[in-house]
Amino acid sequence: DALADGLAAVSMRISEALGSRGGAAETSAPSQIKLSKMRSATLLKSATQANGGSRSSQPVPQELMDRLQGFLAEPDGATSEPDEAPPDSPVRLGVQPRPVKDKRELMVRSRTAMLEPMDDDQLAFQEPPADSTLGSFIYVLVFPMPSQTTEAEEEEFRKNHLRSIKAHQDLLTLMIEHTGVKGNLEASLTVGHIDSLKTLRAAVIELFSSFFETLFASHDGKPPQAKVFTFSSVDGDELFMCVSPGSAVSESLADIGEYYLQLDAGALDKLQIKLSGKDLVPAYVQYDHFQKTRGLLKMHERPDAPGYYSILRKVNHVRLMYDKITDYLNLAGLESFGLVRHSYLVHDRAVVENLLSIWGSARYITSLSQPIEEVRDYFGEKIAFYFLFIERLCRAELVLLLFALPTVIGERLLRDTDYGDFPQFIYSICLVMWFMFFAKSWRRAQATYVNRWGMEFIDSDEIKEPVNPRFKGKLSPSPLDENRLELRPDTREQWLGFVVSAAVQVAYMSLIVTAVSWNQYYAATMDAKGDKLAFQIAALLLTVQIKVFDYLWAVIATFLTDLEQRVTQVAYDQSKARKIFIMKFINTFYSFFYVAFFEEILDPKSCEEAGGCKKLLEINLFYVYLTYIAFGIMDIVVPLATFKVRIFLEARELKKHGHQAAKLSLLEQQAKMNSYSGDDSTADYLQIVLPMYFFVLFSMVSPLFSVGLAAIAIMTQLRADAWKLLVAYRRAFPDMSDGIGIWNDSLTFLEFLSALVNVLLTLTQLDVEKLSAMWPSLPAGGIKKPSI
């Protein structure tokens, strides 16, 4: 741990490294530093501390100590680096430039070209990695090319980001998370002049490059699988850094972080433990190297190398690497300042093609089976639970259709009798019982998969969740270990944020109810005055009103969630999703509740024109389901169109400057895709949950029609979401999750609401006097329909 945390190049002290070179530290002129030796000096110091017992209980091998000392003793002529660097450039690694092979694609081979203005003599051609090798890379960082920095960008950066920060170097210091790195950063950067956006961008690139180089070198001397590959974009304005840690590095990080891995099914025999049961799930344990050597852990086939197995899945590599990066560098902060333009996971072409062939295709729209384990291995548990929920809901809807079909047949056979409403009455009872059974069975299935996927330990796992980039907390000592600093919110400000958030939500709910009520009042008033278009105009205004309220609330919800100071991205997304759902529910269903329960009493004329309020509900439900089916299709079109437009605009810009547009590699194409954010996840859940609410609450008025269209809408959404995640979006971060989060609360709420609404629908939309006459035990005269 000391070796991994102490030797990062971002923490190297240049003054000390120069001191080991025989007094060079006392020179006043900026000098070119030999970075590889500086890093070795820092490594040697960290290793010496480790052997002295300052941080680690595991001593560093003497062989490595001797190798480092020998390397530092090499003469200056052993390297090809120049003796001096221009005084206006930061620390850099000098490499002789190679001739340009193709000026249309400017692929930077040397860091000299990255850190200084590029001209034709400094450019070298380098192809991006072949698509077939992308499976070996897991992470891509995209940086703005320093040499392409314009004066306008410099001025805008100073105006937007340097008001409260004294200098560019101070901003870079703020982006360092590790206290050891932060303490040594000032000495590390005194050689170069970080006084402009251009040099700041160059320093950030060197920061990441040094970090990965020393991280990989600290684990068994840079294993063959660990590699960093860099290339420039087609138009030369971005630098791509592709990272693959390899199995050895990831396993070391898993050991350090006590990452939970699953035991193999045969581990019980090796441990001399006997347990019986066909549904036995091997336990998850904190990883230790001996477990691998004794063959106790479950092995997973590598998707990029069929026939080869590893104890880690691809998502494990991603989480471990993200955890280590964010131990040192504020990745979210660097992105917010534009110093890192994008950071994303690499799509694995082989896995994507396989999932498209068995899952993410329109030809499976009527299929209810999913490769849920493969989805979990590629996208993580959070997204896997989303698709598992849709699958279980679709299966349950097919069961409900078995009740809806005889209800419709019975309704038509008994239409002209005193028992015409009896089938719908029985259906409403079955509907409430069906949903209660579904909610209970889903919770059981969810608990089963939580156990199967080892998500019971999600809160005790040492690996960090992605940090909320909007969180503005402070680094404070951890309550579990005061030697460890972690981002913590201000308790007083957080509680104040909760109070303000609750108050604003109540006020906004009242505003929505008032606005919709006014709309209905306006329609009734104008209709009474003889305006024949009153209800059409009111319906149009209501549609616009709903969209405006939804848009405004999305902005307000973001502000309120920021006030609550949610530390992790998952907590932030869940809190915002709850607010969005509550307002969306009120904004969407208030008009339906009005039509179902109040319009016949307050404005019977409007119901009569539609053939009754029950008929009006059927018409409204028809348009609602068509809208959700259309939105399912739009979920495919919009992200794909956005991606294509970005590629088109970049090609057009290249042609404007006299360059021929080249075909982008798959890796570079992914930079043009949208990232799958928490807002996207919330929108997808709403596309499933709201249709479910509609048919659970109102399908009694038209059972077969409502349940059938809802099933089509939800199954369409399932395949649309699968396709867009594989093709139209960057690969989503594999968040861990112990279920569907706040959407479980929406199921609990719907259990209560479905019983209440179906009772009220029975009283208002069915002939309760005839229904009550079927039960002689009721008082004479039966039940009367509500009236005023």
C-alpha positions in Angstrom: 0.0 0.0 0.0 2.9 2.4 0.8 4.5 1.6 -2.5 1.3 2.2 -4.5 0.3 5.4 -2.6 3.7 6.9 -2.1 5.4 6.6 -5.5 2.9 8.4 -7.7 4.7 10.9 -9.9 2.2 13.5 -8.9 3.8 13.4 -5.4 7.4 13.5 -6.4 9.5 16.3 -4.9 11.7 17.7 -7.6 13.9 19.5 -5.1 14.8 16.3 -3.3 15.3 14.5 -6.6 17.7 17.2 -7.8 19.5 17.0 -4.5 20.3 13.4 -5.1 22.1 14.4 -8.4 24.9 16.2 -6.6 23.8 19.8 -5.9 21.8 20.4 -9.0 18.9 21.6 -6.8 20.7 24.8 -6.1 20.8 26.0 -9.7 18.7 29.1 -10.2 17.9 28.6 -13.9 15.0 26.2 -14.8 16.5 22.9 -15.7 15.3 19.9 -17.6 14.5 17.1 -15.1 14.9 13.5 -16.0 11.5 12.3 -15.0 12.2 8.6 -14.9 15.0 9.2 -12.3 12.9 11.6 -10.3 10.1 9.0 -10.1 12.7 6.4 -9.1 14.0 8.7 -6.4 10.5 9.1 -5.0 10.0 5.4 -5.2 13.2 4.7 -3.4 12.2 7.1 -0.6 8.8 5.6 -0.3 10.2 2.1 -0.2 12.7 3.1 2.4 9.9 4.5 4.6 7.9 1.3 4.0 10.8 -0.8 5.2 11.2 1.4 8.2 7.6 0.6 9.2 6.2 4.1 8.7 3.1 3.0 6.8 3.1 -0.6 5.7 3.6 -3.9 7.4 4.9 -5.5 4.3 8.6 -4.7 3.5 9.8 -3.9 0.0 12.0 -6.6 -1.6 15.7 -5.8 -1.4 16.1 -6.6 -5.1 13.8 -3.7 -6.0 15.7 -1.4 -3.6 19.0 -2.3 -5.2 17.6 -1.8 -8.7 16.3 1.7 -7.8 19.7 2.7 -6.3 21.5 1.4 -9.3 19.3 3.3 -11.7 19.8 6.6 -9.8 23.5 6.1 -10.0 23.6 6.0 -13.8 25.5 8.8 -15.5 23.7 11.6 -17.2 24.6 10.3 -20.6 22.4 7.3 -20.1 19.3 9.2 -21.3 18.5 10.9 -24.5 16.8 13.9 -22.8 18.1 17.4 -23.6 19.9 19.3 -20.9 17.6 22.3 -20.8 13.9 23.0 -21.3 12.4 26.3 -22.5 11.7 28.4 -19.5 8.0 28.8 -20.4 7.2 25.1 -20.5 6.4 22.8 -17.6 8.2 19.6 -16.8 8.4 17.4 -19.9 9.9 14.3 -21.3 12.1 15.1 -24.3 11.8 12.6 -27.3 13.3 13.1 -30.7 10.4 13.9 -33.2 9.7 11.6 -36.1 8.8 12.7 -39.6 5.1 13.3 -40.5 3.6 10.4 -42.4 0.2 11.9 -42.9 -0.8 15.4 -42.0 -4.5 14.7 -42.2 -4.3 12.7 -38.9 -1.9 14.3 -36.4 -1.1 11.5 -34.0 1.2 12.7 -31.2 4.0 10.3 -30.3 6.1 12.3 -27.9 5.2 14.3 -24.9 7.3 17.1 -26.2 4.6 17.6 -28.8 1.9 17.5 -26.2 3.5 20.0 -23.9 4.7 22.6 -26.5 3.2 24.3 -29.5 3.1 21.7 -32.3 4.6 22.3 -35.7 5.2 20.0 -38.7 8.7 19.0 -37.4 7.3 17.8 -34.1 4.4 15.8 -35.4 4.4 12.1 -35.8 1.7 9.8 -37.1 0.3 7.1 -34.9 -2.8 5.1 -35.5 -5.5 4.7 -32.8 -5.8 1.1 -31.5 -7.5 -1.3 -33.8 -11.2 -1.9 -32.9 -10.4 -5.6 -32.3 -8.0 -4.7 -29.5 -10.4 -2.3 -27.7 -11.5 -5.1 -25.3 -8.1 -4.8 -23.5 -8.6 -1.1 -22.6 -11.1 -0.2 -19.9 -10.8 3.5 -19.5 -10.3 6.5 -21.8 -9.4 10.0 -20.8 -9.7 12.8 -23.4 -7.7 16.0 -22.9 -7.8 19.2 -24.9 -4.6 19.5 -26.8 -2.4 22.2 -25.2 -1.0 23.4 -28.5 -4.5 24.2 -29.8 -5.3 26.6 -26.9 -6.5 29.9 -28.3 -6.4 33.4 -26.7 -10.1 33.4 -26.5 -10.0 30.2 -24.4 -7.3 31.7 -22.2 -9.4 34.8 -21.5 -12.6 32.8 -20.9 -10.9 30.4 -18.5 -9.4 33.3 -16.5 -12.8 35.0 -16.4 -14.8 31.9 -15.4 -12.4 30.0 -13.1 -9.7 32.2 -11.8 -11.8 34.8 -9.9 -11.4 33.2 -6.5 -8.2 31.4 -7.3 -4.9 33.3 -7.4 -3.1 31.3 -10.1 -3.4 28.4 -12.5 -1.1 26.4 -10.2 -3.4 26.9 -7.3 -6.3 25.5 -9.3 -4.2 22.4 -10.1 -3.4 22.0 -6.4 -7.2 22.0 -5.6 -7.6 19.1 -8.0 -5.2 16.9 -6.0 -7.0 14.6 -3.5 -4.1 12.9 -1.8 -2.6 14.9 1.1 0.9 13.6 0.3 0.6 14.7 -3.3 -0.8 18.1 -2.4 2.0 18.7 0.1 4.7 18.0 -2.5 3.0 19.6 -5.5 4.5 23.0 -5.1 8.0 21.7 -5.2 7.1 19.4 -8.1 6.0 22.2 -10.3 8.6 24.9 -9.6 10.6 23.9 -12.6 7.9 24.8 -15.1 5.8 27.9 -15.3 2.1 27.0 -14.8 0.9 30.5 -15.7 -1.6 29.9 -18.6 -4.3 27.6 -19.7 -2.0 26.1 -22.2 0.7 25.1 -19.7 -2.0 24.0 -17.2 -3.4 21.6 -19.7 0.0 20.3 -20.4 0.7 19.8 -16.7 -2.6 17.8 -16.3 -1.6 15.5 -19.1 1.8 14.9 -17.5 0.0 14.4 -14.1 -2.1 11.5 -15.4 0.7 10.0 -17.5 3.0 10.0 -14.5 0.3 8.6 -12.3 -0.4 5.6 -14.5 3.3 5.0 -15.2 4.2 4.8 -11.5 1.1 3.0 -10.5 1.8 0.2 -13.0 5.5 0.1 -12.1 4.7 -0.3 -8.4 3.0 -3.6 -9.1 5.6 -6.3 -10.0 7.6 -4.0 -12.3 4.9 -3.0 -14.8 3.2 -6.3 -15.9 2.9 -6.9 -19.6 -0.9 -6.5 -19.5 -0.7 -3.0 -18.0 -0.4 -0.3 -20.6 -1.3 3.3 -21.5 -1.8 4.2 -25.2 -2.1 7.8 -26.4 -3.2 9.2 -29.7 -4.6 12.5 -31.0 -8.0 13.0 -32.5 -8.5 13.2 -36.3 -8.6 17.0 -36.2 -5.7 17.2 -33.7 -7.5 19.2 -31.0 -7.8 16.3 -28.5 -5.5 13.8 -26.9 -6.8 10.3 -26.1 -5.2 8.4 -23.2 -6.4 4.7 -23.2 -5.7 2.8 -20.0 -5.5 -1.0 -19.4 -4.3 -2.0 -15.9 -4.1 -5.7 -16.6 -4.9 -8.5 -14.2 -1.9 -8.2 -11.9 -2.4 -4.5 -11.1 -6.2 -4.9 -10.6 -5.6 -7.9 -8.3 -3.1 -6.0 -6.3 -5.6 -3.1 -6.0 -8.4 -5.6 -5.0 -6.1 -7.0 -2.3 -5.3 -3.5 -1.0 -9.0 -2.4 -1.1 -10.3 -5.7 0.4 -12.6 -6.0 -2.6 -15.4 -8.6 -2.3 -15.1 -11.6 -4.7 -17.2 -14.7 -5.0 -15.9 -18.1 -3.9 -16.0 -21.0 -6.4 -18.7 -23.6 -6.0 -16.0 -26.2 -5.3 -14.4 -24.1 -2.5 -16.5 -25.7 0.2 -14.9 -29.1 -0.5 -11.4 -27.6 -0.4 -12.2 -25.9 2.9 -13.7 -29.1 4.2 -17.2 -27.6 4.7 -20.3 -29.5 4.0 -23.6 -27.8 3.0 -26.5 -29.3 1.2 -29.0 -27.5 -1.0 -29.4 -27.2 -4.7 -29.8 -23.4 -4.6 -26.7 -22.8 -2.7 -24.9 -19.5 -3.6 -21.2 -19.4 -2.9 -20.3 -16.6 -0.5 -18.5 -13.3 -1.3 -15.4 -12.7 0.7 -12.8 -10.0 1.0 -10.0 -10.8 -1.5 -6.7 -12.1 -0.3 -4.0 -13.5 -2.7 -3.9 -16.9 -1.0 -7.5 -17.5 -2.1 -6.4 -17.4 -5.7 -3.4 -19.6 -5.2 -5.6 -22.2 -3.5 -8.2 -22.1 -6.2 -11.0 -20.9 -3.9 -12.4 -18.1 -6.1 -14.8 -18.3 -9.0 -13.1 -17.8 -12.4 -14.7 -15.7 -15.1 -13.9 -16.0 -18.8 -12.4 -12.9 -20.3 -14.6 -11.4 -23.0 -11.5 -10.0 -24.8 -9.7 -13.3 -24.7 -12.0 -16.4 -25.0 -10.6 -19.4 -23.3 -8.7 -17.4 -20.7 -10.1 -16.9 -17.2 -9.6 -14.4 -14.4 -10.9 -14.0 -10.9 -12.0 -10.4 -11.8 -14.8 -9.5 -14.2 -14.4 -6.5 -16.5 -16.5 -4.3 -14.2 -14.2 -5.1 -11.3 -11.3 -3.7 -13.2 -13.2 -0.5 -13.9 -14.3 0.0 -10.3 -10.8 -0.7 -8.9 -9.1 1.7 -11.4 -11.6 4.5 -10.8 -11.1 4.0 -7.0 -7.4 4.4 -7.3 -7.5 7.4 -9.7 -9.9 9.3 -7.4 -7.6 8.5 -4.4 -5.2 11.1 -5.9 -7.0 13.2 -8.5 -10.3 15.0 -8.5 -11.5 13.6 -11.8 -14.9 15.3 -11.6 -13.4 18.6 -10.8 -10.9 18.4 -13.7 -13.9 17.7 -16.0 -15.9 20.6 -14.7 -12.9 23.0 -15.4 -12.5 21.5 -18.9 -9.0 20.3 -18.2 -10.3 16.7 -18.9 -12.8 16.9 -21.7 -14.2 13.4 -21.3 -13.6 10.3 -19.3 -15.5 7.2 -20.2 -15.4 3.4 -20.3 -14.5 1.6 -23.6 -17.2 -0.4 -25.3 -16.0 -4.0 -25.9 -16.9 -4.7 -29.6 -17.1 -8.5 -29.1 -19.4 -8.2 -26.1 -21.6 -5.5 -27.7 -22.1 -7.6 -30.9 -23.0 -10.6 -28.8 -25.5 -8.7 -26.6 -27.0 -7.2 -29.8 -27.5 -10.6 -31.3 -29.2 -12.1 -28.2 -30.8 -9.2 -26.4 -30.7 -5.6 -27.8 -32.6 -6.2 -31.0 -36.2 -5.3 -32.1 -36.7 -9.0 -33.1 -36.8 -9.8 -29.4 -39.6 -7.3 -28.6 -42.0 -10.1 -27.9 -39.5 -12.2 -25.9 -39.5 -12.1 -22.1 -36.1 -13.8 -21.6 -32.9 -11.8 -21.0 -29.2 -12.7 -20.5 -29.4 -10.9 -17.2 -26.0 -12.3 -15.9 -24.3 -11.0 -19.1 -26.0 -7.6 -18.7 -24.7 -7.5 -15.1 -21.2 -8.5 -16.1 -21.1 -5.7 -18.7 -23.1 -2.8 -17.2 -23.1 -3.6 -13.5 -25.8 -4.4 -11.0 -27.6 -1.1 -11.1 -28.6 -1.4 -14.7 -29.1 -5.2 -14.4 -31.7 -4.6 -11.7 -33.5 -2.2 -14.0 -33.8 -4.7 -16.8 -34.7 -7.5 -14.3 -37.5 -5.4 -13.0 -38.9 -4.8 -16.5 -38.7 -8.5 -17.3 -40.6 -9.5 -14.1 -43.2 -6.8 -14.8 -43.8 -8.0 -18.4 -44.2 -11.6 -17.2 -46.7 -10.4 -14.6 -48.7 -8.4 -17.2 -49.2 -11.5 -19.2 -50.9 -13.1 -16.2 -53.1 -10.0 -15.8 -54.2 -10.4 -19.4 -55.7 -13.7 -18.4 -58.0 -11.7 -16.2 -58.6 -8.9 -18.6 -59.7 -11.1 -21.5 -62.6 -12.8 -19.8 -63.6 -9.5 -18.2 -64.1 -7.9 -21.7 -66.0 -11.0 -22.9 -68.2 -11.0 -19.9 -68.9 -7.3 -20.2 -70.1 -7.7 -23.7 -72.3 -10.7 -22.9 -73.9 -9.0 -19.9 -74.1 -5.5 -21.4 -77.9 -5.2 -21.5 -78.5 -7.0 -18.2 -78.5 -5.8 -14.6 -75.1 -7.5 -14.3 -73.3 -5.6 -17.0 -70.8 -4.0 -14.5 -70.2 -7.1 -12.6 -67.2 -8.3 -14.7 -65.4 -5.0 -14.2 -66.1 -5.1 -10.5 -64.5 -8.5 -10.2 -61.6 -7.4 -12.4 -60.9 -4.4 -10.1 -60.6 -6.8 -7.1 -58.3 -9.1 -9.1 -56.3 -6.1 -10.2 -55.6 -5.0 -6.7 -54.7 -8.5 -5.5 -52.5 -9.0 -8.6 -50.4 -6.0 -8.0 -49.9 -6.8 -4.3 -48.8 -10.3 -5.4 -46.4 -8.8 -8.0 -44.9 -6.3 -5.6 -44.2 -9.1 -3.1 -42.8 -11.4 -5.7 -40.5 -8.6 -7.0 -39.1 -7.9 -3.6 -38.4 -11.6 -3.2 -36.7 -11.8 -6.6 -34.7 -8.7 -5.8 -33.5 -10.1 -2.5 -32.5 -13.3 -4.3 -30.3 -11.5 -6.8 -28.9 -9.2 -4.1 -27.6 -12.4 -2.4 -26.5 -14.0 -5.7 -24.6 -10.9 -6.8 -23.0 -10.2 -3.3 -24.7 -6.8 -2.9 -25.3 -7.3 0.8 -21.8 -5.9 1.4 -22.3 -2.8 -0.8 -22.1 -0.5 2.3 -19.0 -2.2 3.8 -17.0 -2.4 0.5 -13.8 -0.3 0.6 -14.1 0.6 -3.1 -15.5 4.1 -3.5 -18.7 4.9 -5.4 -18.4 7.6 -8.0 -18.4 11.0 -6.3 -21.1 13.6 -7.1 -19.2 16.3 -9.1 -21.7 18.9 -7.9 -20.9 18.2 -4.2 -19.0 21.1 -2.6 -18.0 19.6 0.7 -14.7 19.6 2.5 -12.0 17.0 3.1 -12.4 16.0 6.8 -11.0 13.2 9.0 -13.0 10.0 8.6 -15.0 9.1 11.8 -13.7 5.5 11.4 -10.0 6.5 10.9 -8.9 10.1 11.5 -5.7 9.5 9.5 -7.9 9.1 6.4 -9.5 12.1 4.8 -12.9 11.9 3.0 -15.4 14.3 1.6 -18.0 15.2 4.2 -20.9 17.6 4.1 -21.5 20.4 6.5 -24.2 19.0 8.8 -25.9 22.4 9.5 -26.0 23.4 5.8 -27.2 19.9 4.9 -30.2 20.0 7.3 -31.0 23.5 6.1 -31.0 22.2 2.5 -33.5 19.4 3.5 -35.8 22.0 5.1 -35.7 24.3 2.1 -36.1 21.3 -0.3 -39.3 20.1 1.5 -40.8 23.5 1.6 -40.3 24.2 -2.1 -41.7 20.8 -3.0 -44.9 21.5 -1.0 -45.2 24.9 -2.6 -44.7 23.6 -6.1 -47.3 20.8 -5.6 -49.8 23.5 -4.5 -49.0 25.5 -7.6 -49.6 22.5 -9.9 -53.0 21.7 -8.3 -54.0 25.3 -8.5 -53.0 25.7 -12.1 -54.8 22.5 -13.2 -57.9 23.4 -11.2 -58.0 26.9 -12.8 -57.7 25.2 -16.2 -60.8 23.1 -15.6 -62.7 26.1 -14.1 -61.8 28.2 -17.1 -63.1 25.5 -19.5 -66.4 25.1 -17.6 -66.9 28.9 -17.4 -66.2 29.5 -21.1 -68.4 26.6 -22.1 -71.3 28.0 -20.0 -70.9 31.2 -22.0 -71.4 29.3 -25.2 -67.8 28.9 -26.4 -67.8 25.6 -28.3 -64.0 25.4 -28.4 -63.6 25.9 -24.6 -62.6 22.4 -23.8 -60.4 21.9 -26.8 -58.5 25.2 -25.9 -58.3 24.1 -22.2 -56.9 20.7 -23.2 -54.3 22.4 -25.4 -53.4 24.7 -22.5 -53.2 21.8 -20.1 -50.7 20.0 -22.4 -48.5 23.0 -22.6 -48.9 23.6 -18.9 -47.7 20.1 -18.0 -44.6 20.4 -20.2 -43.7 23.8 -18.8 -44.1 22.6 -15.2 -42.0 19.5 -15.9 -39.2 21.6 -17.5 -39.2 24.1 -14.6 -39.2 21.4 -12.0 -36.2 19.6 -13.6 -34.2 22.8 -13.1 -35.5 23.4 -9.6 -35.0 19.8 -8.6 -31.3 20.1 -9.6 -30.9 23.2 -7.4 -32.7 21.6 -4.4 -30.7 18.4 -4.6 -27.5 20.4 -4.6 -28.6 22.0 -1.4 -28.9 18.6 0.2 -25.2 18.0 -0.3 -25.3 14.4 -1.5 -21.7 13.0 -1.6 -22.0 10.2 -4.0 -23.4 10.2 -7.5 -25.8 7.4 -6.7 -27.3 9.2 -3.7 -27.6 12.4 -5.7 -29.4 10.6 -8.6 -31.8 8.8 -6.2 -32.7 12.0 -4.4 -33.3 13.9 -7.6 -35.3 11.0 -9.1 -37.6 11.0 -6.1 -38.4 14.7 -6.6 -38.9 14.3 -10.3 -41.2 11.3 -9.8 -43.4 13.1 -7.1 -44.0 16.1 -9.3 -44.4 14.0 -12.5 -47.0 12.0 -10.7 -49.1 15.0 -9.6 -48.6 16.8 -12.9 -49.6 13.7 -14.9 -52.4 12.1 -12.9 -54.2 15.1 -11.4 -56.3 15.7 -14.5 -57.1 11.9 -14.6 -58.3 12.0 -11.0 -60.4 15.1 -11.8 -62.1 13.3 -14.8 -62.7 10.1 -12.8 -63.9 11.5 -9.6 -65.0 15.2 -9.9 -65.9 16.1 -13.4 -69.2 14.3 -13.5 -70.2 16.2 -10.3 -68.7 19.6 -11.1 -69.2 19.7 -14.9 -71.5 16.8 -16.1 -72.0 18.5 -19.5 -68.4 17.8 -20.6 -68.7 14.1 -19.8 -72.0 13.8 -21.6 -70.4 15.2 -24.8 -67.8 12.4 -24.7 -70.3 9.7 -23.9 -69.7 9.7 -20.2 -66.7 10.2 -17.9 -65.8 6.5 -18.2 -65.6 6.9 -22.0 -63.5 10.1 -21.6 -61.1 8.1 -19.4 -60.8 5.5 -22.1 -60.0 8.1 -24.8 -57.3 9.7 -22.5 -55.7 6.4 -21.7 -55.5 5.5 -25.4 -53.5 8.7 -26.2 -51.3 8.2 -23.1 -50.2 4.7 -24.2 -49.6 5.8 -27.8 -47.4 8.6 -26.4 -45.3 6.1 -24.3 -44.9 3.8 -27.3 -43.7 6.8 -29.4 -41.3 7.8 -26.6 -39.9 4.3 -26.6 -39.0 4.7 -30.3 -37.7 8.2 -29.7 -35.3 6.8 -27.1 -33.5 5.2 -29.9 -33.7 8.1 -32.4 -32.6 11.0 -30.2 -29.2 9.7 -28.9 -28.3 8.2 -32.2 -29.2 11.4 -34.1 -27.1 13.4 -31.6 -24.1 11.2 -32.1 -24.4 11.4 -35.9 -24.7 15.2 -35.9 -21.6 15.6 -33.8 -19.6 13.5 -36.2 -21.0 15.4 -39.2 -20.2 18.8 -37.6 -16.6 17.7 -36.9 -16.1 16.5 -40.5 -17.5 19.7 -41.8 -15.1 21.7 -39.7 -12.2 19.7 -41.0 -13.2 20.4 -44.6 -13.5 24.1 -43.8 -9.8 24.1 -42.9 -8.8 22.2 -46.0 -8.4 18.8 -44.4 -10.0 15.6 -45.7 -12.4 14.0 -43.2 -11.1 10.6 -42.1 -13.3 7.8 -40.7 -13.2 7.8 -36.9 -12.1 4.8 -35.0 -14.7 3.1 -32.7 -12.8 4.4 -29.7 -12.9 8.0 -30.9 -16.5 7.7 -32.0 -17.5 7.0 -28.4 -16.2 10.4 -27.4 -19.0 11.9 -29.5 -21.7 9.8 -27.8 -23.8 11.0 -24.8 -22.9 9.6 -21.4 -25.6 7.7 -19.6 -26.3 9.9 -16.6 -28.6 9.7 -13.6 -31.1 11.9 -15.4 -31.2 9.3 -18.3 -31.8 6.5 -15.8 -34.6 8.4 -14.1 -36.2 9.1 -17.5 -36.0 5.4 -18.4 -37.6 4.4 -15.1 -40.4 6.9 -15.6 -41.1 5.4 -19.0 -41.8 2.1 -17.2 -43.3 3.2 -13.9 -45.8 5.7 -15.2 -47.5 3.3 -17.7 -47.6 0.8 -14.9 -49.4 3.3 -12.7 -51.9 4.0 -15.5 -53.0 0.5 -16.0 -53.0 -0.4 -12.2 -55.1 2.6 -11.4 -57.4 3.0 -14.4 -57.4 -0.2 -16.4 -60.8 -1.2 -14.8 -62.5 1.2 -17.3 -61.0 -0.7 -20.2 -59.1 -3.8 -19.0 -57.9 -5.5 -22.2 -57.1 -2.3 -24.0 -55.2 -0.7 -21.1 -53.2 -3.8 -20.1 -52.4 -4.7 -23.7 -51.2 -1.3 -24.8 -49.2 -0.9 -21.5 -47.5 -4.3 -22.2 -46.6 -3.1 -25.7 -45.2 0.2 -24.4 -43.1 -1.5 -21.7 -41.7 -4.3 -24.0 -40.9 -1.6 -26.6 -39.1 0.4 -24.0 -37.1 -2.6 -22.8 -35.6 -3.4 -26.2 -35.1 0.3 -27.0 -33.2 0.8 -23.8 -31.0 -2.3 -24.4 -30.2 -1.1 -27.9 -29.3 2.5 -27.0 -27.1 1.4 -24.1 -25.1 -0.8 -26.5 -25.0 1.4 -29.6 -26.0 5.1 -28.9 -24.5 5.8 -25.5 -21.0 5.5 -24.0 -20.7 2.5 -21.8 -22.3 3.3 -18.5 -20.3 3.2 -15.3 -21.0 -0.2 -13.6 -22.6 1.1 -10.4 -23.2 -1.4 -7.6 -26.7 -1.5 -6.3 -28.8 -3.6 -3.9 -32.0 -3.2 -6.0 -34.0 -0.5 -7.8 -33.7 2.0 -5.0 -36.4 4.7 -4.6 -38.5 2.9 -7.2 -39.3 0.3 -4.6 -41.0 3.1 -2.7 -43.1 3.9 -5.7 -44.3 0.2 -5.7 -45.3 0.5 -2.0 -47.2 3.7 -2.6 -49.0 2.2 -5.6 -50.1 -0.8 -3.5 -52.0 1.6 -1.2 -53.2 3.9 -4.1 -54.4 1.0 -6.3 -56.9 -0.2 -3.6 -58.1 3.4 -2.9 -58.5 4.4 -6.6 -60.3 1.1 -7.6 -62.8 1.5 -4.8 -63.5 5.1 -5.9 -63.8 4.0 -9.5 -66.3 1.4 -8.5 -68.4 4.0 -6.7 -68.2 6.6 -9.4 -68.0 4.7 -12.8 -70.1 1.6 -12.2 -73.7 1.2 -11.3 -73.3 0.5 -7.6 -77.1 0.2 -7.0 -77.4 -2.8 -9.3 -74.2 -4.3 -8.0 -75.4 -3.9 -4.4 -78.7 -5.6 -5.3 -76.7 -8.8 -6.0 -75.9 -9.1 -2.2 -79.2 -9.6 -0.2 -77.3 -9.1 3.1 -76.9 -5.4 2.2 -79.4 -2.9 3.6 -82.6 -2.3 1.5 -81.9 0.1 -1.3 -78.3 -1.0 -1.6 -75.5 1.5 -2.1 -76.2 4.9 -3.6 -73.9 6.5 -6.2 -72.2 9.7 -4.8 -73.9 12.9 -5.8 -74.3 16.5 -4.7 
